[in-house]
Amino acid sequence: MTPEILQGFLRNSCFIFHSEYGKKGVELTTAQRLKNQITNTAQLKNGQNYNIFTGVEGVADIDKDCSEIMDLADDFLPAAGIVFGRESTPTSHALYKVLDLDKKKTRKHFVFRDSAKDNTLIEIRAHSHYTVCGGTYDCGEKVVHTKLGDLTEITYDQLQKQVALLALAAVMLRKSRLPEIDEHNLFFKEFAGVFNQYNLLEDDAVKIFSAVINRGNCMNCKEDFSTRIAQLSSVYKREKGLKTVGLPTIAKKYKWTDNEVEDLKKILYAITGRDTLPDYTNTFVDRIAYMMKQKMYYDLEDKEMYEGESIDVKYAKFFKNGKYTPLKFWKQHPDSKVCVNFTYKPNDKNRFVKVNKKLMINVYEPVGIKPDSTADTDLFDALVKHIIPHDAERKHFLDWFAYPLQYPGVKIRHAIILQSDEFQLGKGSLFDIHRDLLGHHNTNKIDLEQAINREKGFLVDKQTVLIDEAKAKGSWGEKSQFINTLKTLISEGTSGVRALYQGYKEQETCTNYWINTNYKDAFPLPQNEVRYWVYFSDAKRNEKLLTEFHKERLEGNLVAGVMAQLLDRDLSKFNPLGMAPWTKFRDLMHDLADKPVNDYIKESFDQGVYPFDRELITTTETFSWLKEKSRAVRVTREREIADAFTNIGGVRKRNCPVKGVGKSVNIWILRNHNKYKNMSAVELGKIYVGFHTESRTIDAK
């Protein structure tokens, strides 16, 4: 080392000490280094190495340990006052004066373990470290000095961020130069996704892109520079739910090792200041959220709410520092989530979402079924066709059925009503596979009372709800009020909800409604009602078809096949916001339900009121009796009475000869069906005792 060079170091308050000549490694104690300090040029001797004791007077050394770092250093590091290195790498060291350097900051280094050795990218040497700045290395190379000016002043956080950005750019540059990276357009898009995923500022991302493109050896990237930057900007503007590429995707695609992934994460955390807390904090902060409404912590691992003490107990083993609890570190982390409440967004894959600028936890859980286009779906097709043989109506049902799969979270503004006289026909089986496709946690079966209950818990986290075995009860006015309430739930995107122990509030809802009933007069639909699509099925139960269907649904690959089929279904003409297509069955339900005779007979039957307390009855006598005796209802045709008997479960036996009533009478079995089901029409006619004809005879006498 020449006197001029030494003067350059001393002028900048550098602590210089001598050590054994030709040896890079220094094993001297701190006391020996202090004893060997060089304070003037008269102390220079031949046959000595000279070293900077870093940290003294805030002097820090940046050691650039790989070619990519040296290629990119000028793009990230501020101009250094003193630069030196080996003869082969004359700019590998740069000194800075760190204004706020404290003794806790000793050494910060970044590695990228993509080879068996020499994995260090760059390091900051501060307190208690040293760097050879004069003499000869073990290999015989001499120290050369490129620049000896005044040290550049900088804060530690500024220096660390620039070093971390440089390390990240070096990794990207190294990977971009690999021969297997033949599609740089996609490569840069993927890294843009990683930068956005780990919360890098867009300006920092642009800086890295610019440096890597300019220092890289791809002429296409240089020519398409503006396109690459535009792609980066596009990724940063994209909604979080649309961002599909991140570090796991890149690692899998390019077969990165776990060490490479871990090293890149550390660099990313250092850039954004997330490296100052224990490593596990970065995992912990993604598992825990504070819920302001409930004043508790939500654990996303087991999806339960806990008080703070429970969280600290569960996660304490992952934090070695006994001074602070896990939640203390969580509160210091810049990514800690403080949420207002829960929400349900099936169309958003993110767990944390913004609703009206309020951070919420998305409780939607996707179903883990992989579509299989090779699976046989004949049993599903056969069951749908068996229940709905009409082509136009079957097409609309399948469109409605498929829509929540293709467009999760979009509300269909009309409900479907499937009716059949046959119990256990298979309507519920179709809903079973609908639940399989959407997920049982995203669907529900409820009864009519639950549907209009003010708590309405199903509105919060369900895509489709089945109202099963439905029939509106009460007076005509009560039924009308009910149908209007249900119509509001079907058509509106929000509804009033009262959670347990909480007040009423407006709740967003994307719930769709499916109604199964065995009653043609289940609902008093208004004339030309457009919020209900109605279908009456005349099919009979097919035991073999249902058995095979459920066997394949539960044990085979039917669900995966149906999912593939429905995801591929053309729904371009299906309008979820439009009116329900007209069916003749909707008018029939209106006509049947709009008859007080149905209600009168049903209520009399349920209460055992004469003459509907009987086991056997005829429409002929009932029609005559109602016209003469009852002022409660007006009846004009026997057919109305037959429909009413059907609605209460009556079974008709035709052509029964009944003395005093008629030679070919229809007898209806209202109760004890098994007692009479095997009797012939003649046998039934002989035991039947007329109620109205008999009373007329008594009155005449």
TAURBEL-V390578 format. One record per residue. OMEGA is omega in radians with two decimals (999 if undefined). NEAR is the number of other ideal C-beta (glycine too) atoms within 10 Angstrom. Layout:
omega->[OMEGA | OMEGA]
near->[NEAR | NEAR]
This chain:
omega->[-3.14 | 3.10 | -3.13 | 3.14 | 3.12 | 3.12 | 3.11 | 3.11 | -3.09 | 3.12 | -3.14 | 3.09 | 3.10 | 3.07 | -3.12 | 3.04 | -3.10 | 3.12 | -3.08 | -3.09 | 3.06 | 3.14 | 3.11 | -3.11 | -3.14 | -3.10 | -3.13 | 3.04 | 3.11 | 3.13 | 3.13 | 3.11 | 3.10 | 3.13 | -3.08 | -3.10 | 3.08 | -3.08 | 3.10 | -3.05 | -3.12 | -3.12 | 3.14 | 3.12 | 3.02 | 3.09 | 3.07 | 2.92 | -3.14 | -3.01 | 3.02 | 3.02 | -3.01 | -3.14 | 3.13 | -3.12 | 3.07 | -3.12 | 3.11 | -3.12 | 3.01 | -3.12 | -3.12 | -2.93 | 3.11 | -3.04 | -3.13 | 3.11 | -3.12 | 3.09 | -2.99 | -2.96 | -3.08 | 3.14 | -3.04 | -3.06 | 3.04 | -3.12 | -3.09 | 3.13 | 3.13 | -3.13 | 3.13 | 3.12 | 3.06 | 3.08 | -3.13 | 3.13 | -2.97 | -3.14 | -3.04 | 3.12 | 3.09 | -3.11 | 3.09 | 3.04 | -3.10 | -2.99 | -3.06 | -3.07 | 3.08 | -2.99 | 3.09 | -3.11 | -3.08 | -3.10 | 3.05 | -3.12 | 3.11 | 3.12 | 3.00 | -2.97 | 3.10 | 3.09 | -3.06 | -3.11 | 3.12 | -3.08 | -3.12 | 3.10 | -3.05 | 3.09 | 3.00 | 3.08 | -3.12 | -3.05 | 3.02 | 3.06 | -3.11 | 3.06 | 3.07 | -3.13 | 3.08 | 3.14 | -3.02 | 3.08 | 3.13 | -3.08 | -3.14 | 3.10 | 3.13 | 3.04 | 3.09 | -3.07 | -3.08 | -3.07 | 3.12 | 3.12 | 3.11 | -3.11 | 3.06 | 3.14 | -3.09 | 3.03 | -3.08 | -3.12 | 3.10 | -3.12 | -3.13 | -3.14 | -3.13 | 3.09 | 3.14 | 3.07 | 3.11 | 3.12 | 3.13 | 3.11 | 3.14 | 3.10 | -3.13 | 3.12 | 3.14 | -3.13 | -3.12 | -3.11 | -3.13 | -3.09 | -3.11 | 3.09 | -3.07 | -3.13 | -3.05 | 3.11 | 3.13 | -3.13 | -3.14 | 3.07 | -3.12 | 3.11 | 3.05 | 3.10 | 3.11 | -3.13 | 3.13 | 3.14 | -3.08 | 2.94 | 3.00 | 3.04 | -3.12 | 3.12 | 3.10 | 3.11 | 3.10 | 3.13 | 3.13 | 3.12 | -3.09 | -3.11 | -3.11 | 3.13 | -3.09 | -3.11 | -3.14 | -3.10 | 3.14 | -3.13 | 3.12 | 3.12 | 3.13 | 3.14 | -3.13 | -3.07 | -3.10 | 3.12 | 3.13 | -3.13 | 3.11 | 3.10 | 3.10 | 3.14 | 3.14 | 3.12 | -3.11 | 3.12 | -3.06 | 3.07 | -3.09 | -3.11 | -3.13 | -3.10 | -3.01 | -3.06 | 3.07 | -3.10 | 3.10 | 3.14 | 3.13 | -3.11 | 3.14 | -3.09 | -3.06 | 3.04 | 3.07 | 3.08 | 3.08 | 3.12 | 3.13 | 3.13 | -3.14 | -3.12 | 3.13 | 3.10 | -3.13 | 3.10 | -3.13 | 3.13 | -3.13 | -3.13 | -3.05 | 3.10 | -3.11 | -3.10 | -3.06 | 3.13 | 3.10 | -3.06 | -3.05 | 3.14 | -3.13 | 3.03 | -3.12 | -3.07 | 3.08 | -3.11 | -3.00 | 3.04 | 3.08 | -3.09 | -3.03 | -3.12 | -3.07 | -3.11 | 3.13 | 3.12 | 3.13 | 3.14 | -3.08 | 3.12 | 3.14 | 3.05 | 3.10 | 3.11 | -3.13 | 2.95 | -3.04 | -3.11 | 3.13 | 3.11 | 3.14 | 3.14 | -3.09 | -2.99 | -3.09 | -3.07 | -3.13 | -3.10 | -3.06 | -3.11 | -3.09 | -3.09 | -3.08 | 3.04 | 3.09 | -3.11 | 3.05 | 3.08 | -3.14 | -3.12 | -3.14 | -3.05 | -3.11 | -3.12 | 3.14 | -3.02 | 3.02 | -3.00 | 3.11 | -3.06 | 3.09 | 3.04 | -3.09 | -3.07 | -3.13 | -3.12 | 3.14 | -3.10 | -3.10 | 3.09 | 3.12 | -3.08 | 3.08 | 3.06 | -3.07 | 3.10 | 3.10 | 3.14 | -3.11 | 2.98 | 3.11 | -3.07 | 3.11 | 3.08 | -3.14 | 3.09 | -3.04 | 3.14 | 3.11 | 3.14 | 3.13 | -3.10 | -3.13 | -3.09 | -3.13 | -3.14 | -3.07 | -3.10 | 3.07 | -3.14 | -3.11 | -3.12 | 3.12 | -3.13 | 3.12 | -3.10 | -3.11 | -3.09 | -3.12 | -3.02 | -3.07 | -3.13 | 3.12 | 3.12 | -3.12 | 3.11 | -3.12 | 3.06 | 3.11 | -3.11 | -3.04 | -2.97 | 3.13 | 3.08 | -3.10 | -3.08 | -3.12 | 3.10 | 3.10 | -3.06 | 3.02 | -2.97 | 2.94 | -3.12 | 3.02 | 3.07 | 3.07 | -3.13 | 2.98 | 3.04 | -3.09 | 3.06 | -3.14 | -3.14 | -3.07 | 3.10 | 3.11 | 3.11 | 3.07 | 3.09 | 3.10 | -3.13 | 3.02 | 3.09 | 3.10 | -3.07 | -3.10 | -3.06 | -3.11 | 3.11 | 3.13 | -3.12 | -3.12 | 2.97 | 3.13 | 3.03 | -3.03 | -3.13 | 3.10 | -3.08 | -3.10 | 3.08 | -3.02 | 3.10 | 2.99 | -3.13 | -3.12 | 3.14 | -2.97 | -2.96 | 3.13 | 3.08 | -3.14 | 3.11 | 3.04 | 2.97 | -2.93 | 3.12 | -2.98 | 2.95 | -3.14 | -3.14 | 3.06 | 3.14 | 3.13 | 3.13 | 3.12 | 3.11 | 3.13 | 3.11 | 3.12 | -3.07 | 3.10 | 3.08 | 3.14 | 3.13 | 3.10 | 3.11 | -3.10 | -2.95 | -3.05 | 3.12 | 3.05 | 3.11 | 3.10 | -3.10 | 3.03 | 3.04 | -3.09 | 3.12 | 3.13 | 3.13 | 3.12 | 3.07 | 3.06 | -3.10 | 3.02 | 3.14 | 3.05 | -3.06 | 3.04 | -2.99 | 3.11 | -3.06 | 3.03 | 3.14 | 3.03 | -3.06 | 3.12 | 3.13 | -3.03 | -3.06 | 3.09 | -3.10 | 3.05 | 3.08 | 3.11 | 3.07 | -3.02 | -3.13 | 3.13 | 3.00 | -2.96 | 3.06 | 3.04 | 3.13 | 3.09 | -3.04 | 3.06 | -3.10 | 3.09 | -3.03 | -3.10 | -3.13 | -3.12 | 3.13 | 3.14 | 3.14 | -3.09 | 3.08 | 3.12 | 3.12 | -3.05 | -3.04 | -3.08 | -3.05 | -3.07 | -3.07 | 3.14 | 3.11 | 3.11 | 3.11 | 3.12 | -3.13 | -3.08 | 3.08 | 3.14 | -3.09 | 3.13 | -3.13 | -3.06 | -3.12 | 3.12 | -3.12 | -3.09 | -3.12 | -3.06 | 3.13 | 3.07 | 3.10 | 3.14 | 2.94 | 3.11 | -3.11 | 3.08 | 3.10 | 3.12 | 3.12 | 3.08 | -3.09 | -3.09 | -3.10 | -3.10 | -3.11 | 3.14 | -3.13 | 3.12 | -3.14 | -3.09 | -3.11 | 3.14 | -3.12 | 3.12 | 3.12 | -3.12 | -3.09 | -3.12 | -3.11 | 3.11 | 0.07 | -3.04 | 3.01 | -3.06 | 3.04 | -3.12 | -3.14 | 3.07 | 3.10 | -3.12 | 3.14 | -3.11 | 3.14 | -3.13 | -3.11 | -3.13 | -3.12 | -3.07 | -2.93 | -2.97 | 3.05 | -3.06 | -3.08 | 3.08 | -3.11 | -3.07 | -3.11 | 3.06 | -3.11 | 3.13 | 3.14 | 3.10 | 3.10 | 3.13 | 3.10 | 3.10 | -3.09 | 3.12 | 3.07 | 3.13 | 3.11 | -3.04 | 2.99 | -3.01 | 2.94 | 3.11 | 3.08 | -3.10 | -3.12 | 3.11 | -3.14 | 3.14 | -3.11 | -3.10 | -3.01 | 3.01 | 3.10 | 3.13 | 3.08 | -3.10 | -3.12 | 3.10 | -3.05 | -3.10 | -3.12 | -3.01 | -2.93 | -3.10 | 3.13 | 3.07 | 3.14 | -3.13 | -3.13 | -3.12 | 3.13 | -3.11 | -3.08 | -3.10 | 3.09 | -3.12 | -3.14 | -3.07 | 3.11 | 3.13 | -3.12 | 3.10 | -3.14 | 3.14 | -3.14 | -3.11 | 3.13 | 999]
near->[20 | 11 | 11 | 10 | 20 | 22 | 13 | 19 | 24 | 15 | 14 | 18 | 12 | 22 | 20 | 24 | 20 | 22 | 21 | 14 | 13 | 14 | 14 | 17 | 8 | 18 | 8 | 17 | 8 | 9 | 8 | 12 | 20 | 12 | 10 | 18 | 13 | 22 | 10 | 10 | 14 | 8 | 13 | 17 | 10 | 5 | 10 | 19 | 21 | 21 | 24 | 26 | 23 | 25 | 23 | 17 | 14 | 20 | 24 | 27 | 23 | 23 | 19 | 25 | 19 | 20 | 12 | 25 | 25 | 17 | 19 | 25 | 23 | 13 | 17 | 22 | 21 | 14 | 10 | 21 | 19 | 27 | 20 | 27 | 22 | 18 | 13 | 10 | 16 | 16 | 17 | 21 | 24 | 24 | 25 | 25 | 19 | 24 | 12 | 11 | 23 | 11 | 9 | 7 | 17 | 13 | 15 | 18 | 14 | 25 | 19 | 23 | 14 | 15 | 7 | 6 | 6 | 8 | 16 | 17 | 24 | 27 | 19 | 24 | 22 | 24 | 17 | 14 | 18 | 19 | 22 | 21 | 23 | 23 | 20 | 18 | 16 | 9 | 10 | 8 | 14 | 10 | 21 | 15 | 19 | 14 | 15 | 18 | 13 | 11 | 22 | 16 | 12 | 21 | 12 | 19 | 12 | 14 | 23 | 22 | 17 | 21 | 26 | 26 | 23 | 25 | 30 | 29 | 26 | 30 | 22 | 23 | 21 | 18 | 21 | 20 | 14 | 11 | 5 | 8 | 13 | 8 | 10 | 17 | 12 | 13 | 21 | 24 | 16 | 17 | 24 | 27 | 21 | 23 | 24 | 20 | 17 | 20 | 14 | 21 | 12 | 15 | 7 | 19 | 22 | 18 | 17 | 26 | 22 | 16 | 22 | 29 | 21 | 13 | 17 | 16 | 9 | 16 | 8 | 11 | 20 | 12 | 10 | 17 | 13 | 8 | 13 | 23 | 17 | 10 | 16 | 23 | 14 | 11 | 22 | 16 | 9 | 14 | 10 | 13 | 13 | 10 | 16 | 9 | 18 | 15 | 18 | 12 | 14 | 19 | 16 | 10 | 12 | 14 | 8 | 18 | 11 | 9 | 13 | 19 | 14 | 14 | 21 | 23 | 17 | 17 | 24 | 22 | 19 | 20 | 23 | 16 | 15 | 20 | 18 | 14 | 21 | 16 | 15 | 15 | 24 | 18 | 11 | 21 | 20 | 16 | 17 | 22 | 23 | 18 | 18 | 13 | 11 | 12 | 10 | 17 | 21 | 21 | 17 | 14 | 10 | 9 | 10 | 11 | 12 | 16 | 10 | 16 | 11 | 14 | 22 | 18 | 12 | 16 | 22 | 12 | 9 | 14 | 20 | 8 | 11 | 7 | 6 | 15 | 18 | 23 | 18 | 14 | 21 | 25 | 13 | 13 | 19 | 11 | 14 | 17 | 19 | 10 | 19 | 16 | 14 | 16 | 22 | 24 | 19 | 21 | 12 | 19 | 16 | 15 | 15 | 17 | 20 | 14 | 13 | 7 | 6 | 12 | 16 | 20 | 21 | 20 | 15 | 23 | 13 | 12 | 18 | 6 | 15 | 8 | 17 | 17 | 12 | 8 | 17 | 13 | 21 | 12 | 21 | 22 | 14 | 14 | 24 | 19 | 13 | 18 | 22 | 21 | 12 | 15 | 9 | 10 | 19 | 16 | 15 | 19 | 20 | 19 | 20 | 21 | 21 | 22 | 21 | 25 | 19 | 14 | 16 | 19 | 14 | 16 | 20 | 26 | 18 | 22 | 22 | 19 | 24 | 24 | 23 | 22 | 16 | 14 | 10 | 12 | 24 | 23 | 27 | 14 | 18 | 22 | 20 | 20 | 22 | 21 | 20 | 19 | 23 | 22 | 17 | 11 | 15 | 21 | 24 | 18 | 18 | 18 | 12 | 20 | 10 | 15 | 19 | 16 | 13 | 9 | 12 | 21 | 16 | 21 | 19 | 16 | 20 | 21 | 24 | 23 | 23 | 23 | 23 | 16 | 17 | 20 | 16 | 21 | 13 | 12 | 11 | 14 | 9 | 12 | 19 | 17 | 14 | 19 | 20 | 11 | 13 | 22 | 20 | 12 | 19 | 20 | 16 | 13 | 10 | 11 | 17 | 13 | 19 | 15 | 14 | 6 | 5 | 10 | 6 | 10 | 12 | 11 | 17 | 17 | 20 | 22 | 23 | 24 | 24 | 23 | 25 | 21 | 23 | 19 | 22 | 22 | 26 | 25 | 28 | 22 | 24 | 15 | 9 | 10 | 21 | 16 | 20 | 24 | 24 | 27 | 21 | 18 | 20 | 10 | 17 | 11 | 13 | 16 | 9 | 7 | 15 | 17 | 10 | 17 | 24 | 18 | 12 | 21 | 19 | 11 | 8 | 16 | 14 | 24 | 23 | 19 | 21 | 28 | 24 | 18 | 18 | 22 | 13 | 11 | 17 | 8 | 16 | 6 | 7 | 18 | 14 | 16 | 10 | 11 | 13 | 21 | 15 | 13 | 19 | 12 | 20 | 22 | 15 | 17 | 25 | 19 | 14 | 21 | 23 | 14 | 20 | 14 | 20 | 24 | 21 | 18 | 26 | 19 | 16 | 18 | 21 | 11 | 9 | 10 | 12 | 10 | 15 | 21 | 14 | 15 | 13 | 22 | 26 | 25 | 22 | 19 | 23 | 24 | 19 | 16 | 20 | 21 | 11 | 9 | 12 | 14 | 6 | 12 | 15 | 12 | 20 | 10 | 11 | 15 | 11 | 21 | 24 | 17 | 21 | 27 | 25 | 19 | 22 | 18 | 15 | 22 | 13 | 14 | 20 | 9 | 14 | 25 | 15 | 24 | 12 | 13 | 21 | 16 | 10 | 11 | 21 | 19 | 25 | 21 | 21 | 18 | 17 | 10 | 12 | 7 | 11 | 18 | 10 | 7 | 16 | 11 | 17 | 10 | 13 | 19 | 21 | 13 | 12 | 23 | 12 | 20 | 19 | 21 | 18 | 13 | 14 | 15 | 11 | 7 | 7 | 6 | 4]
